[in-house]
Amino acid sequence: MTPPAPPLGVYIHWPYCARICPYCDFNVVRDRGRREEQAELVLAIADDLRAQAAITGPRRLVSIFFGGGTPSLMDPEAAGGLIALARSLWTPEPEVEVTLEANPTDAEAERFRAFADAGVGRLSLGVQALDDSSLGFLGRNHDADTARRAASAGAHIFDRLSLDLIYALPGQTAAAWREALERAVGLGAEHLSPYQLTIEPGTAFDRAVRRGRFAAVEPELGAELYELTQSVLEGLGFEAYEVSNHARGQAPRARHNLIYWRGQDYVGVGPGAHGRLTEAPDRRLATEAARGVGDYVARVRRTGVGWAVREQLEPAAIAEERLLNGLRTVEGVAWKDLAPLGLSPSEPRIGALAELRLIDWDIERLRTTMGGRLVLDRIISALAV
């Protein structure tokens, strides 16, 4: 009997944003009415999908994720065309998860119905905060009332609603963060992604911190707010199935993100998009598309795919990625995936971390505890050597 084709996700990067947020270090550009350029980009993404489908061969399509940037600025008809194309190139699962990232501006919310009609079933809404003071600090182009309206519309229009929030802002109290979490749950989301504010090099916030305009919160407060996040959301019926992702039950979990964390394959198309494709049991291909829009379009025209970087990952590198991504989740990582790193239940480093109650394990898998996820970088450094 022929085994079923392995699962596959598709990531589509749309780099355009109405405004570049001061904390953002993603591959984004300002949307300044570049309609001709955007039309060329859609055609290039479609050609890239076709070329990569020829490389992957038959696969079970489980997810399509429109990220960015702000993909809700796309023409919904163009998004629908790419969804239909992906479904035709690979064998779709009965319920393919199709996610669209969006910002809660009135202009974008007016397009929600069109995206749902185009095939999007899951909305990932970047509200980031639910009070005007925090939104102003974060440089967002919406206010709290607009965020609430957009979340309400998203909950009614799409099958699934996820909200992104940012915490550990300068001056933020535990009480204020608790209130924000409770408000977010009250908006009808079944999935929340709270991220601690990090000051990324090269961003506007990085420059502001170096100039002394504000300081990042102390690690102790960040840890306190992280633990508060876990307790508040657990009390409201959400499980922290990953470091920064909480879902009310199994069904609302982000299927596409689970592909990353489980070490499964995904095609990346669009400027700067990453991909991972298994070529053999002990060999995996890591890809990264050209970052510039013009460079990406030109590369697709010239070679068929948008890849600027193509790297063969050997077993140890594959295992390191599994360790890094899998330990972020409550399900952890299978020991067999970590064998190239020499890790097993009998390895002394495992025993030392277990004694500190930072990890736990059984005969099949290694996992981090909640306390371990607070110091995940240190655990990875200790094990990935």
N, C-alpha and C positions, 0 to 999 in steps of 0.2 A: 504494500500500500504506500502510495506517494505521500510523504509528510506535507502538511500544509505550508504554504509560503510564509516566510517570516513577516512580522508586522513592520510597518513603515509609517513614519510621520513626515509631513511636509511643512517646512517653515518658509513663509514668504515675508521678506523684509521690505517695508514701505518707508523710506527714510524721511519723508517730508513732515514738517511740523509747522504749525502756525506761529509758535514761539519756542525758543530753545530754553528750557528750564535751567536755572543756575547750578543744579546738582547733577545734571545729566551728562554722562560720558559715552552715550550710545552713538552709533553712526547715523547722524541726523543732519538735515539741511533745512533752511527756512523755505516754506512754501510761499513763493512769490508769484503765483499765477503761471507756473511753468507747465502749461497744459500740453504743449507739443512734446516737451521732454518727458512728461509723465506718460503720454500715449506711447512713446518709443520704449519706455521702461516696461510697460505692461506687455508689449510684444516680445521684448527680450526675456522677461520672466517666463512667458509661455514657451518660447523656444528652449530655454534652459530646462524647464520641466520635461519637455519631450526628449531632450538629449540625455538627461539623467535617468529617465525611465528606461531608455535603451541600455544604460549601464547597469541599473539595478536588476533588471529582469522582473519576472512576476513577483509581486509582493501584495500583502493585505494592507490596504490603506486604512489606518485607524484614526488619523487626526490631520487636520489642516489648521495652521496657526498663522494669522496675519498679525505680525508684530512690527515694531518700528522704533522711532518715528510714530506717526499717528495714522494708522491705516484707515481709520474712519473718515479721513479726508479723501480717500479714493473715490472714484466713481463706482457706486454700488454695482452697476452693470459690468464693469471691468472685473470687480471681485467675483461676481457670479460666474463670469466666463472662466476665470482661473480655477474656481471650485469645480466647475463642470469638467474642465480639462483634466485636473488631477484625478477625478473620479473615473475618467475614461482611460487614463494611462495605467492605473493600478486597480486591483480588485477591491472595491470599497466594502468595509464591514457593514453589517446591517444598520448600525448607528454610528456613522463617522462623526467624530467631534470636530466641529468647525468653529474656531474662536476668532473673534475680532477684538483687538485692543482699541479703546476709544477714550477720549477726554470728555468730561461732562459739560461741554459748551452747548448752548441752545442750538447753534448751527449744526453740530454733529448729531444731537438728539433728534433733530428733525429728519435725519436720514436713517434712523434705526429701523424703521419698518421696511425700507428698501433693502437694507442689508439682510434682514430676516428673510424677505422674499427671495433674495439671491442665494440663500442656503446657509447663512450663519445661524448657529443655534446657541452659541455661548458668547456672552459679552463680558470682556474684562475691562472694567471701567476704572480709570485712574483718578479717583476723587482726591486721593492723597491726604486730605484733611477735611473736616466738616465745620471749621470755624474760620471766619474771614481773616483773623489775625495770622493764623498759621498759613493759610493760603497765600496771603500777601508776602510773607517771608519766603515761601517756596517759589515765588515768582509765577504762580499759576494765573491763567487768563479766564478763570471762572470764580464765582463766589459760592458761599455755602448753600444758598437757596437754589442756585443753578445745579449744584451737585446733587441735591436731594431730588430735584425734578427729574434729572437725567437718570438717576438710580431707579426712581419709581417707574419711569417709562421703560427702562431696560428690563425690570422685573416682570412687566406685563407683556412685553413684546417677544423676549427671547426665552428659550427653554431653561437656560442657566444664566445666572448673574454672579460675577465675581467682582469684588471691590479691592483696589489697591490702596493702602494707607502707608504713610510715613510717620515714624515716631522718633523720639529722642531729639526733638528740636530744642534749640537753646531756650531755657526758661520753662519748658513744658513740665508740668507736675504730674504725679501719678494719678491724681483725681481727674485731671483734664484728659489724660489718655484713656482712663477707664470710661469716661463719658463718651469719648469719640468711638470706642469699640462698641459700646451699647447702642449708640445712634446708628452705626453702620449696620449692625445686625437688624435693627428695627426697619431698615430700608428694604428688606426682603432678600438680601443676598444669602445664598447657601454656601458661599465660598469667600474667604477673606485672605488677602495676602498682605500682612503688615511687615514692612521693611524698616529696619533701623537706618536712620540717616547716616550715610558715610560720605566723607569728603574725598571725592575722587580727584587724583592729580589732573591738572589741566582744565578743570571746570571753573566756572565763575565763583562758586563757593570756595574752591581751593584758593583762588586769588584773594577772596575776601578774608579768609582766615589768616592768610599770610600777612595781610595788611592790618590785622588786628580788629577788623570790624565785628567779628564775633568769634567764639570758640566752640569747638565741638564739645558735646557733653562728656563728662567723665565716664570711663568704662563702668564704674560701679553703678551709676545711674542707668546706663544702658542695660546692664544686666538686670537691674531691678524692674525696669519697664518690660524687658523680655519676659521675665517670670510672671509679671502681672498680666501680660498678654495671654500666656498659657492658662492661667487660672481663670481669668474672666471668660475667655472663649470656651474653655472646657465647661464652665458652669452654665453657659448658654447652649450647650449641646454640640460644640464643634470639636473635632479631633485635630490635633497638630500632626498631620501625617508627614510633614516635612518642616524644616527649620522655620520657614517663613510662610507656610501655607496651611490653612485650616479649612476643613470641610465638615458640613453637617451630614454625616453619613458617607457611604462609599460612592454613590452615583455622582455627586457634585465634584469629586476629585478631578483635577486637571489631567485628563488622559495624555495630552501632548507633553506636558512637563514630566509625567511619569516615564515617558520614553527616554528623556534625557537621564533621569535619575536611575533608571534600570539598565542603562547601557544598551538600549535598543537603537535601531537605525533610523536616521532621518535625513531627508534631502533638504538642503538649504539653498534658496534662490533669492535674488535681489541683492542690492549693493551691501557688501560686508557680511552676508549671511554665512554661517558655519553649517557644516554637515558632517555626518558620520555614517560610513557604509562598510559593512563587514564583507570582506573579500574571501576570507578563509577562516577556519576556526581560530587560527593564531595570528591573523593579520586583519587590520582595520584601516580604512582610508579616512583621513581627516582632511576636510576641504574648507576653504575660506574664499568667498567671492571677492572680486575687486571692490574696493570701498567707494570710490567715486561713481556717481551715476553714469557719467559719460564713459568712464573706463569700463564699467560693467557692461554697458550696452555694446561697446566696441568689441570687448572680449567675447561676448556671446556671438556676435556676428562673425568674428574671425575663427573661433574654435568650436562653437556650438554650446559650450558651457561657460559660466561666468567665473570659474575658479581662477584665482590669482595664486593660491597656495594649495598644494596637493602633497600631503605627507603620509607615508606609510607608517602606521603605528605598530611597533613590535609588542610582544606579549607583556613586557614589564610596563610599558606606557599605557597599554589598554587596562591593565590591572590598576594602575594608579588612578586613571579616570574613574574606574568603578568604585574605588575606595573613596575618592573625593566626592563623587555624586551620590553614591549609595548610602554613605553614612549620614547624609542629610535627612534621610527618611526613616520612619519608624520600622519599615520592613528590613532595612539594612542591606547587607551584601552577602552573597553565597560564598562560602569558603573556597569553592572550586574556582571562582573568579579571581581570588586573591593569591592563588598558588604561585604565580610567577614572582610575587614579592616575598615568597618564603613565609607567608603568614598562615598559621594554623592554631587550633586551640592550645597546643603545647608550647607555642612560642613564648619566651619569657616576657616580651613586651606586652603581650595580650594579658598575661596574668597580672602584671604590674598595673595596667590601666583598669582591669576589672577590680583589683583590690581598692583602687581609688574611687570605685563606683562611677567611672566615666563611660564604661562600655559594659555590655553583657552579651552572652552568646549561647548558642546551643549547638548541637552536632552539625547543623546545616548552615547557620548564618551568624554573622557578626553584626551587632547593632550598637548605637550610642544610647546612653541614658539621656534624660532631659538635662541633667547637669553636664553631661559630656557635650551636648550640642551647644552649650554656652561657650565651650573652649574647643570647638571643632577644629580650628586651625592647628592648635597644639597637638591634638590627637593625630591629625593627618601627618604633621611633621614627624611625629614619633614613629609612625608606621610605614610611611612611604620612603624608606631608606634601604 
